Amino acid sequence: MNRAAAVLLVLATLGVVGACAGNDGGETRCEEFALMSEGDRTAVVEQLLGGSPSAGTVDLTVSAATYHCLAPDSADDLVKDVLG
């Protein structure tokens, strides 16, 4: 599986998780998210996912959001956008 396919698989998986997620924390803009510490990014994602997400789900979502927010022209995107 190439890297792009792996990223799409992670994003698709997160989309399923995101369908049940609240949007608290997801209102953070990519420009801000990209400058946060790893701990702050984790806190934003935990708030976005709500409930009791597994550590793996949080880690995958932080990675996907970080990757999404590094894309050109993503500064105004919201973190919740990574969940589709």
C-alpha positions as CSV (number, residue, x, y, z in Angstrom):
1,M,0.0,0.0,0.0
2,N,1.5,3.3,-1.0
3,R,1.6,6.3,1.3
4,A,-1.3,8.2,-0.4
5,A,-3.5,5.1,-0.1
6,A,-2.6,4.7,3.6
7,V,-3.5,8.4,4.3
8,L,-6.8,7.9,2.5
9,L,-7.5,4.8,4.5
10,V,-6.8,6.7,7.7
11,L,-9.0,9.6,6.7
12,A,-11.8,7.2,5.7
13,T,-11.6,5.5,9.1
14,L,-11.6,8.9,10.8
15,G,-14.7,9.9,8.8
16,V,-16.6,7.0,10.3
17,V,-15.5,8.0,13.8
18,G,-16.2,11.6,13.0
19,A,-19.8,10.9,12.1
20,C,-20.4,10.3,15.8
21,A,-18.1,13.0,17.1
22,G,-19.1,16.4,18.6
23,N,-17.6,19.5,17.1
24,D,-16.1,21.0,20.3
25,G,-12.4,21.7,19.6
26,G,-13.0,21.3,15.9
27,E,-13.5,25.0,15.4
28,T,-9.7,25.5,15.7
29,R,-8.3,26.8,12.4
30,C,-5.4,25.0,10.8
31,E,-3.2,28.0,11.0
32,E,-3.5,27.9,14.8
33,F,-3.4,24.1,15.1
34,A,-0.1,23.9,13.1
35,L,1.6,26.2,15.7
36,M,0.3,24.2,18.8
37,S,2.4,21.9,20.8
38,E,1.7,18.2,20.5
39,G,-0.1,18.2,23.9
40,D,-2.3,21.1,22.8
41,R,-3.1,19.3,19.5
42,T,-4.1,16.2,21.4
43,A,-6.3,18.2,23.7
44,V,-8.1,19.8,20.7
45,V,-8.7,16.4,19.1
46,E,-9.9,14.8,22.3
47,Q,-12.4,17.7,22.7
48,L,-13.4,17.3,19.0
49,L,-14.0,13.5,19.4
50,G,-15.8,13.8,22.7
51,G,-16.6,10.8,24.8
52,S,-13.8,8.4,25.5
53,P,-11.9,7.9,22.3
54,S,-9.1,5.3,22.3
55,A,-5.5,6.6,22.3
56,G,-5.1,5.1,18.9
57,T,-8.0,7.1,17.5
58,V,-6.7,10.3,19.1
59,D,-3.2,9.7,17.7
60,L,-4.5,9.0,14.2
61,T,-6.8,12.0,14.2
62,V,-3.9,14.3,15.4
63,S,-1.7,12.9,12.6
64,A,-4.4,13.3,10.0
65,A,-5.3,16.8,11.1
66,T,-1.6,17.8,11.2
67,Y,-1.1,16.4,7.7
68,H,-4.2,18.2,6.5
69,C,-3.2,21.5,8.1
70,L,0.2,21.4,6.4
71,A,-1.4,21.4,2.9
72,P,-1.1,24.6,0.9
73,D,-4.1,27.0,1.4
74,S,-5.4,25.1,4.5
75,A,-4.7,27.9,7.0
76,D,-8.4,28.8,7.2
77,D,-9.7,25.2,7.3
78,L,-11.1,23.9,10.5
79,V,-9.7,20.9,12.3
80,K,-13.1,19.2,12.1
81,D,-12.7,19.4,8.3
82,V,-10.3,16.5,8.5
83,L,-13.1,14.2,9.6
84,G,-15.1,15.0,6.5
